[in-house]
Amino acid sequence: LPVIGGSSADNSVAGEWKQFSGSGGVSDAGCVFALCWPSVLTHAGFCSGFGPTQHSGKITKIYNKRHVATIDGEKATVVYNRWSGGALNEHMKGKEDSNILAASTLTPLGVQYGTDLDGEPMYVVIHPHLVKKKDMSFTTFKDVEEGQELVCLAGTRQNLVTRLAKVSTELLKSAPFKMEDVIGSYQIFCGGVMMAVKDDMPTVVEKLGMAIDWKPTMGACTFGEQGTFIDGTPGHGNLMFASLVFSRIKKATAKRTTPVSMQLQT
């Protein structure tokens, strides 16, 4: 089934992440979901938005599914800092563990997940979280496994500002309906990306509006995104974008289509 959503976030990255529902109250260890049966044809996409660099290596040791100890037998943070061009230099100083969410936003890590419709490799993005000074390991916001091949990805601030609009534009190109059939959309925009381009969010919204012809839209900024890959499998990633577009075409008159997953590198 097509899935779109995200993990809870807060405004200050203080870990005060809550979930709430009309019947379940408020929780800091829960999951809220809605099952929907739209009467109209929809089309969904899931996009990483970052391109691969020449740097890659294999995870050779983990402490748990979100804690990387070594890459190619070396201390994970040392390797990642080298790949990112020294982005973590200041965070490797001192004795206290260091939050690197902001420092790693433009050079996150990724794991290849198949190829897109043009045959280009797609990546699920992994956002490094904390540098553990004791052994220079780091934690992540996504599950990892020993033996996985990590790739250092890269993007620019300007690319992130235009990303959501490009996701929607490319999505509509592959949709089984035309722009004039669109009646609205739901968008997931990564909260980490939002913090990186916060002053430019009005531009993000304006470009999105232009991309979908100013149709009604709602969405959320999350600390982890859920979407549906090109093979129809729901998945989770970081620093990613998901889009769901609704048409005015009734399902009874249209053919079922497969969700689209894209890798935009411009």
N, C-alpha and C positions, 0 to 999 in steps of 0.2 A: 504494500500500500504506500502511496506517496506520503511523505512526512515532511513537515516544516516546523521549525521551532528553535529553541535555544535554552541555554542554562542560565540560571538566575544571576543577576549582577547587582552591584550597588554603586553609589556615586563616588566613593572614595577608595575603592579597592581595599577595603578594610575587612573583607571576609564576612560582612553582614548580609549574607545572601539568604533571602527568604522566599517561600512559596505560599500562595494563598488561593483559596477557592471559596465559593459560596457555601459549600456544605462541610468542608474539611478544616476551616479556620486557617491559622498561620503556622508554618513549620519551617525549620531550617534543615530538614533531612527528608524531603518529600519530592514527589513528582506530580505535576498537574498537567492534564491533557484533555483535549476535546476531540471527540470523534464526529466527523462531519460527512454528510452525504449530499454534496452540492447537486442541485438539479440542473446545473449548467456545466458546459465543458470547461475544464481548467487546464493549465499548463505550468509545470514547475521546473526550476533550475537550481543548481548548486554549484558554486564557483569558488575557487581558491584565490584567484587574482594575483598570485605571485609567480615569478618565473624562476627556473632553476639556475644556480651558479655552477661553476666547475667543481665545487667542493662537495664531497660525499664520503661516507664511511659507515661501517657496520657497528651496530650496538653489540658490544662484547660482554657487558655485564649490567644488570639492573638490580636494584634493591627491592622494588615493587613495580607494578605496572605503570606508575607515573614518576619513577625516580631512576634516572640514567646515571650509572656509575662510570662506565668507560666506553669510549668509542675507538675502535681499532686498537684496543689495549691501552690507550692513554686516558688520562683523567678527562672526563667528559667536558668540563667547563674550559679547560685549556684548549682542547680541540675546537670547541665551538667558538671561543674567542678568536682563535686564529682564522677560522673560516669567515667570521663576521668583520674582519679587519680591525680588531681591537675594540669593538663596541662595548665589551664588558670590562675593560681595563680598570676603571674606577670601582666596579662592583667586586673585583677580586681582591681588593685591599681590605685590611682590618680583619677582625675575628668574627664579627656577627654575620649571620646569613643575610643575603642581599636579594631584594625583589628586583627582577630584571624584566618584568613585563613591558615596561616602556622602552627599555634599552634594546629589546629584541624584536620589537614590532615590525621594523623594516627589513630585518634579516631573520625570519623565523626558520624553523626546520620543517621538512616535509617528507612524506612517504608516498611513492608513486602508487596510484590507484588506476590502473588501466590507461586507456587513451580516449581522447574525445572523438567527435564525429569527423574531425579532419585528420585523425591519426596521430595527433600530438599528445605527449604524455600529460596526464592529469595528476595533481598532487593533493593529498589531504594534509592540511597544515597543522603543525604541532607548535604550540606557543610555550617556550621555556618560562618557568615561573620563578624559582628560587635557586640561587647559587648556595650550595652547602659548603661552607668554608673548611669544615673538618677534613674533607677529602676531595674538594673541588668537583663534586658531582652536581647535578642540577635536577630539579623537579619540573614536571610539565603539566599542562592542563588537558592532556589527552593520553590515553593508554598507549604504551609502547611494548615491544617484545624483544628479547634477545635475538640477535640474528637479523633484525630488520636493517635495511639500508636507508640511512638518513641522508637527505640532500639539503644543503643550505640554500634557502630560497631568498629572493630579494625583490623589493618593490620600492616605489618612491611615494612621497607625500602626494604629489599631483595625481599619480595613478589611483591612489586610494580615494581621493576626492571624487573622481569620475567613475569609480568602479561599479557602484550599484546601478547607475544609469546604463552602463555598458552591459551589465548582466541582463537587465530588462530588455534592452534593445536586441541583444543576441537571442534572448529567449523568444521574443515575438517573431523573429525571423524563422524559427523552427516550429512555431505554433500552428495548429491546424485551423486557425482562424485569423482574420485580418485585424489590423489596428482598430478599425471602426467597430469591431465586434467587442472590444474590451470594455468592461463595465467597472473594473476595479482591481486592486491587487493587495497582497499582504507581503511585507518585506522584512527580512531579518538582516540586520547590519551589526557586525561584530563590535562589541563595546570597547575592545582594545584598539581597534581601528578608529572608532569614534573619538577616543581620548587623544589619539595621535593627530587628528585633523579637526579637533573640536571647534576652533575658530572658523573653519570653513564649512561647517555643517549646513548653514543656509544655502551654500552653493551646491552641496550634495543633494539637498531636497529639491532645489530648483531644476537641476539637471535630470533628476528622476522624474519630476513632473513633466518635463519636456519629452522624455523618452516614452512615457505612457499616455501622452496627449492629455495630461492634467485630469486623468480619471481619479476617483476617490481611492485613497491609499491609507493603510495603517501598518504599523509594524513595531519592532522592538530592537533595542541594542542589548546584546547578550554577551556573556563570558563563555562562549562555546556554542557552536551552531549545529543544528540538525537539518539534514536535507536528504534528497533522494538522488543517487548517482545514476549514471546513464544506463546501467544494467538493471535499474529498478530497485536496487538495494538501499534501504535507509542507512545513513551513516552520520557520524559525528566528527567535527573538526574544529579548529581554532582559527581566528582571523579570517573567517569565510563569510560568504554572502549567500542567502537563499531567497528565492523569489517565487511567488505563486500568483498567477494571473487568472482572473475570472472573465469569462466571455458571456455574451447574451444568448449563445447557442444552446438550446436544450440538449441534454445528453441523448435523448431518444432519437435525435436526428443527426447525430455525429458519431464518428468512429473513435474508439478508444486509442489514445496515444501514449507513448512512453515518455516519462520525465527526462529532461535534458540536463546533463552535467557539463560545465564548460571550464576551460582553462584560459583565462584572458591574460596576455602578457604584454599588452601595449602600454 
